[in-house]
Amino acid sequence: MGQERDSSRALTIVRVAEAEIGGDLRPQLQALLQASFDEYPSRTYFKLPPHFRYLAMADGKLAAQMGVELRVIRVGADVVRTFGVVDLCVSRGERSRGLAGRLLAELTEYARSCAMDFIILFADDSRLYDRNGWARAANPCTWLKINGHRTLGLAIAQDTDSLMVKAIGERAWPEGDVDLLGHLF
């Protein structure tokens, strides 16, 4: 993770375990998420907390964040190791500076060092991810429905219209139904 200086500010990107986030950072994180996503709950996660986050700090203030979940999932007959991207967002004043792409690049390098098979995410707007090496996958998906800290059952979609994958090694994305073995990222 790095530090970069431009003419007016210092920017630092750190990877931090979710359990280690505290102090004045938690309210900044909650404020960024609520400013970035309509109807975001009054906490720092949507369904469940991610395993870790990338945080971009500009002059001591939170400029961007990306939650990441470690999970094995089943795709057809294969079990694959994945990182799932959750709630990537950049504060309004920091947008259009390539910060989201830098967070994705940091995660990609870390995924390589951890021998992950894929990074996956669900995106309504794919432009950022298209530019950064993700591809849309039209696999049928099954996931655990969670709302308000309650399990509601299973969801099944023939095509979510939003599943995107990035291969980390040489392995091709398998064909077949995807079972997320948990909630939707």
Secondary structure, 3 states (H helix, E strand, C coil): CCEEECCCCEEEEEEEEHHHCCCCHHHHHHHHHHHHCCCCCCCCCCCCCCCEEEEEEECCEEEEEEEEEEEEEEECCEEEEEEEEEEEEECHHHCCCCHHHHHHHHHHHHHHHCCCCEEEEECCCCHHHHHCCCEECCCCEEEEEEECCEEEEEEEECCCCCEEEEECCCCCCCCCCEEEEEECC
